[in-house]
């Protein structure tokens, strides 16, 4: 992505800040898994959105004093011993080129310099930190210790949550961001086609996961979240990630998965017959869910609330579930459909969501209705990623096949 994108993001953030304020963003560090082993690093998405840098243990400071914005990036110092073991650290010149931030300092000097800023004559009245929860008494992850340090050392400084500013910025996707999501979707499409070609009875759910992840690795990508690969009755569990069951002839498998492109996520769900052919009952239920997708997309537009869209889907399901002889009264829909119809998508799979939960221009949303019939061991969900524009809804994942005929024809041509 171009450096100008990140420069503009910081400028827009500074514009929305209160005057005489400073904002702090951490890139994060990989947590310890066990002994001397660590989990894989995943950059804080706000830090990436503002800098374009995907490296550990960095800090971004954005200040606004008397209407003038200033920014500083703190990066780890060069450490020859570290580099012999773990790899080359980012140099100052590279950090400047990627982020467009001219002032780059030693990470070890961050607290000292920040303390000096808070003690100076033009010190900020407010310090913004980020928390997904609205109560900044408990900021999440690496911000927590920093908030405690702030309260102990500088109790007069007001701590504010940068959540609302980041929601405003990140929820409206640029064309550049949409292109990254489309790339992630293309990786998902290719990997799913490989999965379909190799799907068969006798295979374990975890082997399907391996097929998908293998294809992502060939494209220098990785899953955007823990893969849900739920066959038969496991598919009624919304976030089933155990993936231990051996699939049988006549089963379906629900695959909820995605890929990353430059930290932007896809989130796609498809439900396939393991043997390549749906039973009539499976087909009937599948087509009801597919119809719910059409209802959802038809209901989506700029300004509509997620609740209104979901209510239309529930009304559709109430009618169709009676036809399937599963319910007699509309109030019973929740027995078979028990989640929302979609969520924002972007740098996070469940991306930052507007507080009023209305859909706005240039939002990207998932569309994922489903039915879960425990007594029949059937769970079907179909999910696409769509772009909300002033001219209507654009299905970014329309090329990933999903009709009964297309799936059966593809699987039986292998």
Buried (B, 14 or more C-beta within 10 A) or exposed (E): BEBEBBBBBBEBBBEBBEEBBBBBBBBBBEEEEEEEEEEEBBBBBBBBBBBBBBBBBBBBBBBBBEEEBEBBBBBBEEEEEEEEEEEEBBEBEBBBEBBBBEEBBBBEEBBEBBEEBBEEEEBBBBBBBBBEEEEBEEBEBBBEEBBEEBEEEBEEBBBBBBBBBBBBBBBBBEEEBBBBBBBBBBBBBBBBBBBBEEBBEEBBBBBBBBBBBEBBEEBEBBBBBBBBBBBBBBBBBBEBBEBEBEBEEBBBBBBBBBBBBBBBBBBBBBBBBBBBBBBEEBBBBBBBBBBBBEBBBEBBBBEBEBEBBBEBBBEBBBEBBBEBEBBEEBEBBEBBBEBBBBBBBBBBBBBBBBEEBBBBBBBBBBBBBBBBBEEBBBBBBBBBBBBBBEEEBBBBBEEBBBEBEEBBEBBEEE
